[in-house]
């Protein structure tokens, strides 16, 4: 049974902050705590932890999940701390000449995930996951839900792995190993469910969020996508790359709706920006 254990935050030192969570290293130097932002339900933290266990036990490179935790207000989990680790984004921010080689390396690692058969008995189908959270969204008009479901129903199934939150901030290295982190949305399906988030993270963030999440500016993020895409898709053709990018737009509209719903537990009004993206990228 995975019980949620209360930690003393004074035993930890904050080390990072992302779009949905804050990380802390334990002062013993052995573990890392990830706590979601206030308002994210305990069920969300529990689900992520259980998926982390599946991914870790499958042999894919990821830090060992240890226990579910709370500081009394926020919920999350504690993981093995990888000594002397740096994220690819941190390396690029400190060593700009590493942008292209790390972006290309990341593309190879992403393709490896997308070519790995998934345990479909223990991992969720991304199509079903997105559809479920869209249905749960209270503030999303029914006409928008119908449009989203028509698109989701049109997407083919695929029994191969997805990271779920694929971007270059979610890969770390200790100099010997490259390890995936934030695998709580690990699932199976077509790669576009992952690639649309890569495209979002490199083209749609504000300068402030890009710096906060990735420690990179917007031109660097776009250059990262360009280097990544050339290797991932295996072409230098501008026309072919633009065609592949166009395929991502409807996935992007559905995925950000899913994320917006999950982060608010389906409550409250829907973001106008998300509604605009649905209007922009999905047929009436």
Backbone as a ProteinNet text record, in pm:
[ID]
protein_1_A
[PRIMARY]
XXXXXXXXXXXXXXXXXXXXXXXXXXXXXXXXXXXXXXXXXXXXXXXXXXXXXXXXXXXXXXXXXXXXXXXXXXXXXXXXXXXXXXXXXXXXXXXXXXXXXXXXXXXXXXXXXXXXXXXXXXXXXXXXXXXXXXXXXXXXXXXXXXXXXXXXXXXXXXXXXXXXXXXXXXXXXXXXXXXXXXXXXXXXXXXXXXXXXXXXXXXXXXXXXXXXXXXXXXXXXXXXXXXXXXXXXXXXXXXXXXXXXXXXXXXXXXXXXXXXXXXXXXXXXXXXXXXXXXXXXXXX
[TERTIARY]
84.6	0	87.7	57.1	137.5	73.7	115.1	63.5	142	72.9	138	200.7	330	402.9	436.1	422.4	449.3	598.6	653.6	795.2	810.4	929	964.5	1043.4	983.4	1045.2	1179.3	1197.2	1325.6	1441.1	1409.2	1513.6	1560.7	1499.6	1527.2	1570	1634.3	1675.6	1617.4	1545.5	1485.9	1595.8	1574.6	1675.8	1620.8	1489.1	1434.8	1286.4	1236.8	1094.2	1052.9	949.7	897.4	759.5	690	558.1	452.9	473	370.6	420.5	551.8	604.2	736.1	774.2	901.2	978.9	1109.7	1192.4	1284.4	1313.4	1397.6	1491.3	1617.1	1711	1712.5	1710.3	1723.1	1865.3	1878.6	2011.1	2103.7	2046.8	2133.6	2202.3	2162.7	2227.2	2188.4	2080.4	2045.2	1913.6	1824.7	1693	1652.3	1555.5	1498.2	1347.2	1290.1	1144.8	1086.3	977.6	904	764.7	729.9	599.2	524.3	402.5	320	276.3	237	189.3	61.6	31.9	-91.8	-213.5	-307.3	-429.1	-428.8	-308.7	-302	-338.1	-434.4	-489.8	-388.7	-409.7	-324.9	-332.4	-450.6	-465.7	-371.3	-347.5	-256	-114.6	-72	60.9	72.7	-32.4	-30.5	-21.3	-101.8	-99.8	38.8	100.8	233.8	333.9	326	419	405.2	281.1	258.4	310.9	291.1	345.2	497.8	556.3	701.9	751.7	677.7	717.3	716.5	613.7	604.7	723.7	752.1	861.8	995.2	1017.3	1143.7	1160.7	1054.5	1062.7	1076.8	1038.8	1050	1193.9	1281.4	1421	1458.3	1358.9	1392.2	1467.8	1566.6	1650.4	1574.4	1547.3	1478.5	1512.6	1521.1	1553.2	1449.5	1494.9	1406.1	1303.6	1173.9	1072.7	1073.8	1063.7	1080.2	950.2	883.9	762.2	679.5	549.1	459.8	475.5	469.8	493.8	397.9	388.8	320.6	393.5	388.3	441.3	327.7	209.9	91.8	-2.9	49.2	-32.6	-24.7	96.7	119.4	148.1	129.8	151.2	255.2	325.2	426.3	490.7	616.3	686.2	835.1	901.8	1046.1	1113.9	1228.6	1299.5	1447.5	1511.8	1657.7	1719.4	1816.9	1889.4	2009.3	2015.6	2127.8	2240.8	2351.4	2462.7	2524.9	2563.3	2633.9	2556	2423.4	2342.4	2318	2298	2252.9	2151.3	2050.8	1958.4	2026.9	1978.5	2032.8	2015.3	1902.2	1879.5	1977.8	2009.4	2106.1	2243.2	2280.6	2409.6	2412.7	2304.8	2300.2	2306.8	2239.5	2240.8	2380.5	2459.4	2594.8	2700.6	2669.9	2765.1	2690.6	2667.5	2585.6	2632.3	2761.8	2810.5	2757.1	2692.1	2635	2491.3	2436.8	2297.6	2270.5	2345.3	2318.5	2348.1	2466.9	2491.5	2392.1	2350.8	2255.6	2115	2078.8	1948.1	1940.5	2048.7	2052.6	2051.8	2124.1	2125.4	1985.9	1919	1783.7	1688.6	1706.3	1622	1639.3	1761.5	1787.6	1720.5	1731.1	1669.4	1517.2	1461.4	1316.3	1269.1	1341.4	1304.3	1312.3	1409.5	1420.7	1296.6	1247.5	1123.2	1009.3	996.3	883	890.2	1003.4	1017.3	1012.3	990.6	987.8	845.9	821.4	687.9	646	520.9	470.3	400.8	402.1	322.8	180.7	100.6	-33.5	-129.1	-87.8	-170.7	-153.1	-38.1	-11.6	6	19.9	30.2	-99.4	-137	-260.8	-243	-352.9	-359.4	-373.2	-281.9	-286.1	-418	-472.5	-601.9	-709	-713.9	-814.9	-788.4	-661.8	-625.1	-669.8	-638.2	-677.2	-829.7	-896.7	-1042.6	-1109.3	-1057.4	-1116.1	-1109.1	-992.8	-978	-1056.4	-1074.5	-1158.8	-1303.7	-1350	-1486.2	-1504.9	-1398.8	-1409.3	-1406.7	-1366.7	-1349.9	-1485	-1510.8	-1640.9	-1661.5	-1559.2	-1575.2	-1559.3	-1552.5	-1532.8	-1667.7	-1710.3	-1840.5	-1851.5	-1972.7	-1995.5	-1955.2	-1974.6	-1937.6	-1787.4	-1709.5	-1564.1	-1526.6	-1595.3	-1568.8	-1595.7	-1703.8	-1738.3	-1630.4	-1579.4	-1474.2	-1347.7	-1313	-1194.8	-1211.3	-1327.9	-1350	-1347.3	-1398.5	-1392.2	-1247.5	-1163.6	-1022	-958.8	-978.4	-917.9	-959.5	-1087.7	-1136.9	-1069.4	-1023.3	-959.4	-813.7	-755.4	-613.5	-596.1	-505.2	-483.6	-420.2	-440.4	-376	-237.3	-149	-14.3	37	85.4	128	273.2	316.5	454.8	458.6	571.8	584.3	580.9	526	529	579.8	660.9	704	588.5	505.3	390.5	413.1	537.1	572.6	711	719.4	849.6	903.4	1011.2	1088.5	1227.6	1318.7	1459.4	1492.6	1397.8	1418.4	1393.6	1336.8	1302.5	1399.2	1523	1629.6	1750.4	1810.1	1926.6	2040.7	2160.4	2277.3	2372.5	2437.6	2541.6	2679.4	2684	2809.5	2831.9	2759.5	2768.7	2636.7	2526.8	2393.8	2304.6	2216	2108.1	1981.1	1910.3	1792.2	1671.9	1555.9	1432	1373.8	1322	1253.4	1112.3	1031.6	892.8	817.2	817.5	752.6	611.7	550	417.8	307.1	326.5	226.5	270.4	365.3	410.9	290.3	282	164.8	204.8	105.5	135.3	44.6	93.2	18.5	111	58.3	139.2	232.8	350.6	450.5	404	306.1	261.2	210.9	160.8	118.3	235.7	355.9	476.5	533.3	540.2	606.6	532.8	401.3	326.5	367.5	403.9	448.5	588.7	671.6	803	787.5	696.2	676	620.7	526	470.4	580.1	662.8	765.2	871.1	885.7	989.7	935.4	801.9	745.1	637.5	580.4	463.6	480.7	593.9	614.3	645.6	615	661.9	811	878.6	1021.6	1045.3	953.4	969.3	958.3	856.9	839.8	953	1001.2	1112.5	1235.7	1260.6	1375.2	1353.1	1229.7	1198.9	1206.5	1152.9	1145.8	1273.5	1329.3	1440.6	1573.6	1569.5	1691	1744.1	1654.5	1693.8	1605.3	1656.5	1573.3	1498.4	1404.7	1318.1	1393.6	1487.2	1561.9	1638.5	1691.4	1764.1	1670.1	1550.4	1452.8	1411.4	1391.7	1354.4	1469.5	1591.7	1707.5	1718.6	1683.1	1681.1	1581.5	1460.9	1361.6	1413.5	1475.7	1525.7	1627.8	1721.2	1823.7	1761.1	1668.8	1597.9	1520.6	1442	1353	1431.3	1543.8	1622	1663.1	1704.1	1747.2	1627.8	1528.2	1412.9	1341.6	1316.7	1243.9	1336.2	1466.5	1562	1564.6	1548	1549.6	1594.1	1655.4	1690.1	1594	1498.2	1405.3	1311	1312.2	1224.6	1078.5	1045	906.8	860.7	945.7	908.5	893.7	982.1	974.5	850.3	816.2	694.4	570.4	571.8	458.7	443.6	555.7	549.5	499.6	542.4	499.5	349.8	295.8	151.5	68	121	48.3	30.7	116.1	116.4	9.1	-39.6	-129	-255	-330	-449.2	-415	-302.9	-259.2	-230.2	-167.9	-135.1	-261.2	-365.8	-490.9	-552.2	-550.2	-606.7	-520.6	-388.2	-298.7	-299.8	-302.7	-304.3	-439.1	-546.7	-675.3	-668.3	-607.2	-586.4	-504.6	-394.3	-307.5	-380.5	-451	-524.5	-630.1	-693.1	-794.5	-731.7	-623	-558.7	-504.5	-445.9	-384.3	-485.8	-609.7	-714.4	-815.1	-782.1	-872.1	-1008.5	-1008.5	-1131.5	-1222	-1175.1	-1259.6	-1232.7	-1332.3	-1314.5	-1333.4	-1329.8	-1348.6	-1229.2	-1255.7	-1149.3	-1071.6	-942.5	-857.9	-900.3	-907.8	-942.5	-837.3	-713.6	-606.4	-628.1	-668.5	-692.5	-809.6	-916.3	-1031.1	-989.5	-901.9	-853.4	-775.1	-694.6	-615.5	-707.1	-813.7	-908.5	-972.7	-1015.3	-1074.1	-976.2	-849.9	-746.6	-707.8	-705.6	-645.7	-740.7	-866.2	-960	-1080.3	-1132.5	-1249.2	-1374	-1467.8	-1593	-1672.9
-120	0	124.4	218.2	339.4	451.2	462.3	565.8	694.9	808.2	938.5	975.1	999.3	1029.5	1178.9	1236.8	1379.6	1402.6	1498.9	1532.4	1667.4	1690.6	1820.7	1896.5	2002.2	2072.9	2135	2160.8	2217.3	2118.5	1990.6	1891.3	1893.1	1982	1985.4	2125.3	2131	2257.4	2265.2	2374.2	2386.5	2392.9	2316.9	2311.4	2344.6	2346.6	2375.1	2404.6	2467.7	2497.8	2486.6	2407.2	2389.5	2448.7	2409.9	2465.8	2416.5	2296.2	2237.4	2194	2197.2	2143.3	2210.6	2192.6	2241.8	2122.2	2119.8	2009.3	2054.7	1959.8	1984.8	1866.5	1895	1790	1773.2	1647.1	1622	1655.7	1706.2	1745.4	1626.3	1503.5	1385.4	1352.2	1424.1	1404.3	1277.8	1210.3	1082.1	1084	1176.6	1175.4	1314.8	1315.1	1438.1	1431.7	1540.7	1549.4	1638.6	1591.7	1671.4	1695.4	1821.6	1858.1	1939.4	1895.1	1970	2101.9	2194.9	2324.1	2306.2	2401.1	2392.3	2382	2297.7	2279.8	2155.4	2101.3	1975.7	1861.9	1780.8	1678.9	1570.5	1510	1399.3	1283.6	1263.2	1154.1	1170.2	1296.1	1321.5	1279.7	1313.8	1274.9	1123.2	1059.1	913.5	844.3	892.1	831.8	844.7	962.8	982.1	887.3	871.4	784	639.2	592.2	453.9	431	528.9	517.2	516.1	599.4	598.9	460.6	393.3	258.3	162.5	172.6	86.2	111.5	239.1	274.1	226.1	248.9	207.1	55.5	-18.1	-163.9	-220.8	-141.1	-188.3	-186.8	-116.1	-109.7	16.1	99.9	227.3	314.8	391.6	468.4	584.3	573.4	677.7	660.3	767.7	753	667	594.7	506.1	585	554.2	617.5	553.2	635.5	583.7	584.9	701.7	707.8	829.4	823.5	937.2	1028	1161	1255.5	1373.9	1446.1	1574.8	1661.7	1792.7	1884.5	1940.2	1879.8	1925	2004.7	2056.7	2135.9	2080.6	2050.4	2001	1850.7	1787.6	1643.9	1614.2	1503.7	1465.9	1334.5	1319.6	1193.9	1220.6	1123	1130.4	1025.9	1065.4	980.9	972.5	873.5	863.5	992.1	1046.2	1163.4	1117.2	1163.5	1129.5	1229.1	1180.9	1268.6	1332.4	1456.6	1531.6	1537.2	1533.7	1535.9	1679.2	1692.2	1818.3	1786	1869.3	1851.8	1898.6	1847.4	1891.8	2043	2095.7	2239.8	2320.5	2271.7	2342	2342.9	2231.3	2225.3	2326.2	2329.2	2420.7	2566.3	2597.2	2734.9	2776.3	2679.9	2709.5	2690.7	2605.3	2575.8	2582.4	2701.3	2716.8	2633.7	2601.2	2520.9	2378	2339.4	2205.4	2198	2310.2	2313	2207.4	2209.1	2116.5	1972.3	1940.8	1799.7	1741.7	1821.1	1768.8	1758.4	1851.6	1843.5	1719.6	1689.9	1571.5	1444	1446.3	1330.3	1307.4	1416.6	1407.6	1346.8	1381.5	1324.8	1174	1126.4	982.2	913.3	974.5	917.7	916.5	1021.8	1027.4	918.6	898.3	792.7	655.4	636.6	509	481.8	583.9	566.9	530.5	603.9	585.6	454.6	387.7	257.7	142.1	174.4	72.4	21.9	-109.9	-163.1	-131.7	-92.9	-54	-171	-167.4	-261.8	-207.1	-246	-188.3	-235	-334.1	-377.6	-288.3	-222	-139.3	8.6	43	182.8	226.9	355.2	402	432.3	423.8	467.7	619.8	690.5	837.2	889.5	824.3	866.6	865.2	757.8	746.6	845.4	866.2	960.3	1101.6	1144.7	1278.8	1290.9	1190.9	1195.4	1202.5	1127.9	1126	1262.6	1327.9	1458.7	1566.8	1551.9	1646	1633.7	1510.9	1489.9	1547.9	1541.8	1588.6	1740.9	1808.6	1953.7	2024.4	2086.4	2149.8	2272.9	2352.6	2479	2473.3	2352.7	2337.9	2315.4	2406.4	2391.6	2258.7	2203.7	2073.9	2073.8	2185.2	2189.5	2169.7	2222.2	2204.6	2060.9	2004.2	1864.2	1773.4	1800.5	1719.5	1728.4	1848.7	1866.3	1790.3	1799.4	1730.1	1578.7	1528	1383.8	1333.4	1412.6	1371	1354.7	1448.5	1436.3	1315.5	1300.8	1189.2	1055.9	1043.7	919.4	889.9	993.9	975.6	933	945.1	913.6	761.6	703.7	558.8	522.4	397.7	347.1	294.5	294.8	240.6	188.5	64.7	4.8	35.1	157.8	196.5	307.8	318.9	407.6	555.5	634.1	779.5	830.7	935.4	995.2	1065.7	1133.9	1204.4	1352.3	1391.2	1533	1551.8	1522	1517.8	1657.6	1692.3	1812.7	1796.9	1877.7	1857.6	1888.3	1948.9	1968	1842.2	1739	1615.9	1502.1	1538.2	1438.7	1491.7	1407.6	1447.5	1351.6	1393.7	1308.3	1326.8	1220	1229.4	1213.5	1222.2	1205.1	1063.4	969.3	829.3	777.7	826.3	779.6	898.1	877.5	972.5	911.6	987.2	934.6	1025	962.7	1037	1071.1	1191.7	1231.5	1279.5	1302.9	1347.5	1255.6	1126.8	1027.6	992.6	1080.1	1051	1039.8	1095.7	1082.7	981.3	895.1	790.7	708.2	679.4	611.6	543.1	503.6	450	515.4	518.5	583.2	628.1	707.5	756.2	867.7	881.1	977.9	1122.7	1156.2	1296	1348.9	1258.7	1303.6	1360.7	1308.8	1361.1	1480.6	1467.1	1569.2	1702.1	1698.2	1824.2	1905	1836.6	1908.9	1964.9	1891.5	1944.2	2074	2071.1	2188.9	2304.5	2275.3	2378.4	2441.8	2358.8	2407.2	2491.9	2474.5	2548.9	2666.5	2680.8	2786.3	2872.2	2828.1	2897.9	2955.3	2937	2990.7	3139.6	3208.6	3345.8	3341	3453	3458.5	3428.4	3476.1	3453.6	3305.3	3237.5	3094.4	3012.1	3050.8	2979.1	2985	3100.7	3115.7	3039.9	3045.6	2981.7	2830.1	2774.5	2628.8	2569.9	2637	2578.3	2652.2	2771.2	2852.9	2892.4	2899.6	2930.7	3041	3115.5	3217.8	3156.9	3233.5	3180.3	3143.2	3226.3	3185.3	3054.1	3032.3	2907.6	2788.5	2804.2	2695	2659.9	2760.5	2732.7	2665.7	2708.2	2643	2497.5	2474.4	2337.6	2251.9	2304.6	2228.6	2197.5	2294	2273.7	2160.2	2160.2	2054.9	1920.3	1920.9	1799.1	1741.4	1825.1	1777.8	1716.6	1776.6	1723.8	1578.9	1550.1	1413.9	1323.3	1371	1286.1	1240.5	1335.3	1302.4	1253.1	1266.8	1213.6	1287.1	1420.2	1497.4	1640.2	1699.7	1842	1923.1	1856.4	1924	2015.4	2143.1	2238.8	2202.2	2160.8	2125.4	2003.6	1902.3	1782.2	1813.2	1894.8	1929.2	2013	2104	2182.9	2094.6	1994.6	1902.2	1821.6	1777.1	1703.3	1793.1	1917.4	2011.4	2036.1	2049	2074.2	1960.6	1839.6	1726.3	1741.4	1821.4	1830.6	1924.6	2017.6	2120.7	2067	1973.9	1924.6	1846.1	1773.5	1704.7	1807.1	1915.6	2023.5	2078.8	2102.9	2156.4	2060.6	1931	1832.3	1815.1	1815.8	1789.2	1904.6	2029.6	2139.6	2146.9	2101.3	2094	1990.4	1876.9	1771.3	1822.9	1891.9	1941.4	2045.6	2137.8	2239.6	2180.8	2073.3	2007.2	1933.5	1861.4	1782.3	1870.7	1983.6	2070.7	2138.4	2150.2	2212.6	2109.8	1979.7	1871.5	1887.4	1944.3	1958.4	2071.6	2155.4	2260.3	2396	2486.1	2625.3	2651.5	2780.5	2818.8	2775.4	2751.8	2710.4	2832.8	2818.3	2925.7	2968.8	3098.9	3150.9	3113.6	3104.5	3067.2	2925.5	2833.6	2695.6	2690.4	2765.7	2768.7	2823.6	2923.5	2978.8	2875.5	2794.2	2691.1	2585.4	2548.3	2452.3	2509.2	2636.9	2701.6	2708.8	2731	2750.4	2619.2	2509.3	2387	2269.3	2280.2	2170.9	2217.1	2132.8	2171.5	2188.3	2268	2289	2159
0	0	0	-86	-98.5	-15.9	109.8	197.9	177.6	192.1	179.5	313.7	312.9	436.2	442.2	560.3	579.2	600.3	527	542.7	612.8	666	724	617.9	564.3	452.5	492.1	621.7	665.7	650	623.3	597.8	452.9	371.1	228.3	184.3	69.8	9.8	-130.8	-162.3	-295.3	-401.1	-509.2	-615.4	-753.2	-767.9	-900.2	-895.1	-1001.2	-1011.8	-1157.7	-1183.4	-1318	-1330.5	-1436.3	-1460.3	-1363.7	-1306.3	-1220.1	-1083.5	-1061.7	-936.4	-899	-771.1	-719.2	-665.6	-689.4	-641.6	-529	-440.7	-324	-304.7	-274.3	-238.2	-86.7	-42.2	101	144.2	265.3	314	333.8	331.5	342.5	210.5	103.4	-26.4	-99	-53.7	-113.7	-190.8	-159.1	-223.3	-269.7	-362.7	-416.7	-398.4	-349.6	-333.1	-441.7	-502.4	-600.6	-545.6	-523	-471.5	-576.1	-608.6	-702	-639.9	-725.5	-679.3	-597.2	-505.8	-428.1	-518.7	-478.1	-556	-641.8	-670.6	-746.2	-651	-690	-601.5	-566.4	-448.2	-404.7	-502.4	-564	-661.3	-779.1	-819.3	-931.1	-894.5	-772.3	-726.6	-714.7	-665.1	-649.5	-784	-879.7	-1012.8	-1075.2	-1063.4	-1120.5	-1056.6	-925.9	-853.9	-900.2	-916	-958.5	-1100.3	-1188.3	-1324.1	-1319.7	-1233.6	-1217.8	-1177.7	-1091.3	-1050.6	-1169.3	-1254.8	-1372.3	-1465.8	-1491.8	-1583	-1526.5	-1396.9	-1334.1	-1341.3	-1310.5	-1310.3	-1451.1	-1552.6	-1691	-1741.2	-1669.2	-1710.2	-1786.1	-1820.3	-1884.5	-1784.2	-1831.1	-1737.4	-1674.6	-1544	-1468.8	-1321.8	-1243	-1101.7	-1027.7	-926.6	-851.3	-770	-783.9	-699.4	-560.4	-455.4	-319.6	-239.5	-231.3	-149.5	-187.9	-155.6	-170.4	-49.5	-72	36.1	29.9	141.8	149.7	251.5	230.7	331.4	416.3	403.4	475.2	389.2	278.2	185.5	44.3	0.7	-134.5	-132.2	-248.3	-258.7	-366	-349.8	-447.5	-411	-446.9	-422.3	-405.4	-346.1	-324.7	-412	-469.4	-564.5	-528.8	-585.6	-579.6	-634.3	-564.5	-612.4	-694.8	-817.7	-905.5	-881.3	-826.4	-790.3	-914.3	-899.2	-1004.3	-1135.2	-1125.3	-1247	-1293.3	-1422.4	-1482	-1589.7	-1601.7	-1713.6	-1840.9	-1953.7	-2081.7	-2097	-2049.9	-2064.2	-1980.8	-1861.5	-1777	-1844	-1904.4	-1973.5	-2088.3	-2167.7	-2281.8	-2234.9	-2123.1	-2072.9	-2028.5	-1981.3	-1932.6	-2040.3	-2138.1	-2244.9	-2378.7	-2432.6	-2554.2	-2673.2	-2678.9	-2791.3	-2788	-2676.8	-2664.9	-2717.5	-2764.5	-2810.4	-2917.3	-3025.5	-3135.5	-3096.3	-3040	-3007	-2905.7	-2805.9	-2708.3	-2766.9	-2853	-2918.9	-3007.6	-3077.6	-3162.6	-3078.5	-2968.2	-2877.6	-2818.4	-2784.9	-2730.9	-2834.1	-2960	-3066	-3074.9	-3063	-3065.8	-2947.8	-2828.8	-2709.1	-2720.2	-2778.4	-2796.5	-2891.8	-3000	-3094.7	-3027.7	-2939.3	-2869.5	-2785.4	-2717	-2640.1	-2733.9	-2843.4	-2934.4	-3013.3	-3007.7	-3073.2	-2973.9	-2846	-2741.1	-2719.1	-2728.4	-2700.4	-2557.2	-2539.1	-2407.6	-2339.3	-2207.5	-2128	-2123.9	-2219.4	-2233.1	-2123.4	-2044.7	-1932.4	-1810.3	-1801.8	-1682.3	-1713	-1840.3	-1879.1	-1946.2	-1932.5	-1995	-2142.7	-2215.6	-2353.9	-2352.4	-2417.1	-2413.8	-2469.5	-2569.8	-2624.4	-2515.8	-2438.7	-2333.7	-2221.2	-2191.1	-2084.8	-2120.4	-2241.9	-2285.9	-2290.2	-2343.9	-2355.3	-2218	-2121.7	-1987.6	-1921.3	-1932.2	-1867.8	-1940.7	-2069.5	-2143.2	-2095	-2074.5	-2024.6	-1884.7	-1803.7	-1665.1	-1652.6	-1758.3	-1750.3	-1741.7	-1626.9	-1604.2	-1691.7	-1710.9	-1780.7	-1930.9	-1987.1	-2130.9	-2198.6	-2287	-2354.1	-2428.3	-2432.8	-2495.2	-2642.8	-2711.2	-2852.9	-2871	-2777.1	-2783.4	-2749.3	-2651.5	-2616.9	-2736.7	-2809	-2926.1	-3033.5	-3056	-3156	-3115.9	-2988.3	-2939	-2950.5	-2916.1	-2923.6	-3067.7	-3161.2	-3301.4	-3345.3	-3303.9	-3339.9	-3272.1	-3141.8	-3067.7	-3127.8	-3164.2	-3224.4	-3358.3	-3426.4	-3557.3	-3547.6	-3428.2	-3409.2	-3399	-3476.3	-3464.7	-3331.2	-3290.3	-3169	-3203.9	-3105.2	-3125	-2991.4	-2985.1	-2858.1	-2823.7	-2851.4	-2823	-2719.4	-2652.1	-2536.8	-2573.6	-2480.5	-2485.3	-2351.2	-2354.2	-2228.7	-2159.6	-2235.5	-2179.8	-2159.7	-2130.5	-2115.6	-2176.2	-2303.1	-2370.1	-2396.3	-2329.9	-2361.4	-2301.9	-2347.3	-2314.3	-2167.8	-2095.1	-1951.7	-1871.9	-1935.6	-1865.1	-1893.6	-1926.6	-1940	-1864.2	-1781	-1702.4	-1732.1	-1699.4	-1717.3	-1599.8	-1561.7	-1459.5	-1522	-1655	-1727.2	-1774.3	-1713	-1752.1	-1809.6	-1750.7	-1790.7	-1824.4	-1921	-1948	-1890.6	-1806.2	-1739.7	-1763.8	-1787.2	-1803.1	-1666.6	-1652.1	-1529.9	-1564.7	-1460.9	-1478.7	-1573.9	-1541.7	-1629.1	-1580.9	-1502.4	-1446.7	-1548.8	-1668.5	-1775.3	-1880.8	-1844.3	-1936	-1979.6	-2107.8	-2162.2	-2291.7	-2371	-2503.4	-2606.5	-2731	-2838.1	-2948.9	-3041.3	-3153.1	-3104.6	-3165.1	-3117.4	-3117.5	-3201.5	-3209.7	-3075.7	-2988.4	-2855.5	-2776.1	-2799.8	-2735.4	-2811	-2942.4	-3023.2	-3019.1	-3002.3	-2994.5	-2872	-2762.3	-2643.6	-2662.9	-2736.3	-2772.2	-2851.5	-2948.4	-3032.3	-2948.6	-2860.4	-2771.7	-2686.7	-2626.6	-2534.9	-2604.4	-2734.2	-2806.2	-2887.2	-2894.5	-2978.2	-2912	-2800.8	-2747.6	-2607.6	-2545.3	-2411.1	-2415.9	-2306.5	-2292	-2258.5	-2276.6	-2245.1	-2097.3	-2012.4	-1868.4	-1833.6	-1890.6	-1861.1	-1922	-2038.5	-2100.1	-2010.5	-1953.4	-1863.7	-1733.3	-1681.6	-1554.4	-1563.8	-1671.7	-1684.8	-1743.6	-1845.5	-1920.5	-1904.6	-1844.6	-1833	-1971.1	-2069.8	-2207.1	-2262.4	-2360.5	-2423.9	-2542	-2596.7	-2701.5	-2829.1	-2878.2	-2998.7	-2979.5	-2858.4	-2832.7	-2834.7	-2777.6	-2779.1	-2922.1	-3005.4	-3144.3	-3219.4	-3189.9	-3252.3	-3205.2	-3080.8	-3027.5	-3105.2	-3128	-3204.8	-3344.9	-3409.3	-3546	-3550.9	-3454.5	-3451.3	-3417.4	-3321	-3281.4	-3399.6	-3467.1	-3573.5	-3689.3	-3725	-3836.5	-3810.2	-3687	-3653.4	-3630.1	-3557.4	-3525.6	-3653.1	-3744.5	-3867.1	-3978.4	-3958.4	-4055	-4187.2	-4184.4	-4308.4	-4282.6	-4384.1	-4381.3	-4467.4	-4529.5	-4619.6	-4542.1	-4575.7	-4510.1	-4532.7	-4653.7	-4686.4	-4606.7	-4595.8	-4521.5	-4372.6	-4318	-4176.2	-4146.5	-4236.3	-4217.6	-4223.8	-4310.8	-4320.5	-4192	-4136.4	-4010	-3897.1	-3896.8	-3793.7	-3800.5	-3920.3	-3935.3	-3875.4	-3878	-3819.3	-3667.5	-3605.1	-3458.7	-3403.8	-3486.5	-3435.2	-3367.5	-3428.1	-3358.7	-3231.9	-3233.2	-3111.3	-3001.4	-3040.8	-2948.2	-2882.6	-2961.3	-2908	-2806.1	-2837.5	-2745.1	-2620.5	-2638.9	-2525.1	-2425.2	-2471.5	-2375.2	-2304	-2367.9	-2299.7	-2188.3	-2217.8	-2118.3	-2000.5	-2029.4	-1922.7	-1837.7	-1903.7	-1830.2	-1739.7	-1784	-1702.2	-1585	-1611.8	-1506.8	-1394.7	-1430.9	-1330.7	-1240	-1285.2	-1202.3	-1152.9	-1171.9	-1134.4	-1200.8	-1321.3	-1398	-1353.7	-1262.3	-1205.6	-1270.5	-1257.4	-1296.6	-1444.6	-1481.3	-1622.1	-1707.4	-1834.9	-1926.2	-1973.4	-1986	-2034.5	-2174.8	-2195	-2327.8	-2431.2	-2387.9	-2481.3	-2532.5	-2443.8	-2486.1	-2583.3	-2554.5	-2645.8	-2782.8	-2781.5	-2908	-2987.5	-2917.6	-2987.2	-3047.3	-2977.1	-3031.6	-3158.1	-3150.6	-3268.2	-3384.2	-3349.2	-3452	-3521.3	-3446.4	-3498.9	-3518.9	-3475.3	-3493.5	-3575	-3662.8	-3741.5	-3653.9	-3703.6	-3630.7	-3625.6
[MASK]
++++++++++++++++++++++++++++++++++++++++++++++++++++++++++++++++++++++++++++++++++++++++++++++++++++++++++++++++++++++++++++++++++++++++++++++++++++++++++++++++++++++++++++++++++++++++++++++++++++++++++++++++++++++++++++++++++++++++++++++++++++++++++++++++++++++++++++++++++++++++++++

